[in-house]
């Protein structure tokens, strides 16, 4: 195998898996080691020795399922530690959305040392629509010991689905660990799950540019019903429409850790006290005041990714310069600052003038960003705001006031 090289597209890799296990299910038993060796040609070895896979193309773009800096390490640093670093729960319920190869759940099992800690009872519901992806997780090299437990759960699931016929994984699932795998659209699965049940939700689809259907306000509203009041959502993305969608759905949001990507992930909870690190001020302004902060919508939880994109694009085009500042050149971040009369400065002025804001140091500009200041800067005499979510909501409301 040549490391860090994809020999053919991911779609062909999935087809190879499907063909092999289809033959196995029909009774044509082959040594799985043969398919294991072949599948390595399609996987990308990341820096920590674990593997990832490219997505299929969508609108001309593809992406890896995990960061090249380390797939299993990303699971630990961006999903597990931010929620369970100071865990004192003995009964833990977790929802792993778009579980893929099972890395996030495996990292959690390893971190909590479930196999050797009978004091914790761990229940994980995993959602992965692609049986082929689960099958790759079944035959790929395990990056950590606990991933073998996930493999056993995957094998049980695939046997139940008549996708595989051989029972080859010898690892036992600990009695205090309960794994349930759903292989269908997460938007439909979510409606069947218990309300007010989950202590943590790992939200790990491909990026919003590829899988917007799992980042909509309506999907987040479903998560709101399923998570406990003090539960937490972790996702790797810092996307403005994702963060605004979570806020629209009733969550408080903040920064997650930075690992292997340029920006921090996102943490969300119904309890503001669970959010320890606020978003930075520029991100707050972009979400609250510009068109890029307009979230994705999927009212009936059935629309295609393409339709969700078209709807949001149309909404952004309609909002830009009419009831939201243009996101071009990150216009909102210049409010309250003196700007040069260069190309960027002229664009900023043109964008704010569209909403009848005279300049970046005008009374209206200060009124909009006052919620971010420790002391009032616009004579509004409003109370101060304690977190990013409150500031974003207030700035958005103030923009409506300015327009009216």
Number of C-alpha atoms within 10 A of each C-alpha: 13 12 13 16 12 17 14 10 15 19 13 13 24 19 11 16 20 19 13 18 24 16 15 19 18 12 12 11 14 13 9 14 10 10 17 16 13 14 18 21 17 26 25 23 20 20 15 14 18 22 28 24 21 18 16 17 13 13 9 6 10 17 15 17 19 24 19 20 17 20 25 26 24 24 25 20 19 25 30 24 17 18 21 16 10 8 10 9 13 11 12 17 20 23 26 22 22 24 25 24 26 27 27 29 27 24 25 22 21 18 15 16 13 19 17 11 11 14 11 18 17 22 17 21 19 23 22 22 19 16 21 21 19 23 23 24 24 23 20 19 15 21 18 14 12 23 25 22 24 24 26 20 22 24 24 19 21 23 15 11 13 14 21 23 21 18 10 9 16 10 13 11 17 15 11 16 17 14 18 14 19 18 17 14 17 19 16 12 14 18 14 9 16 11 15 15 17 25 21 26 25 25 21 21 21 19 19 20 16 20 17 23 27 27 24 25 25 22 25 20 17 16 23 21 18 23 24 19 17 15 22 26 26 24 22 28 23 21 22 21 24 26 30 28 25 30 24 18 20 18 25 25 29 24 24 27 21 15 18 17 14 8 15 20 20 28 32 25 26 22 16 19 10 17 22 14 15 19 22 11 15 13 20 26 26 24 26 29 28 25 27 24 23 23 24 26 23 21 12 9 16 12 13 13 17 15 14 19 20 13 13 19 16 10 15 21 13 13 17 19 20 14 20 27 25 27 21 15 13 17 23 28 19 20 22 20 13 11 16 10 11 9 8 15 17 12 16 27 18 18 23 22 15 16 18 14 19 15 21 23 15 14 15 21 22 20 21 25 28 25 26 22 13 11 13 17 16 17 11 11 10 11 10 15 16 13 19 26 25 19 22 25 18 19 23 20 14 20 22 14 12 15 12 7
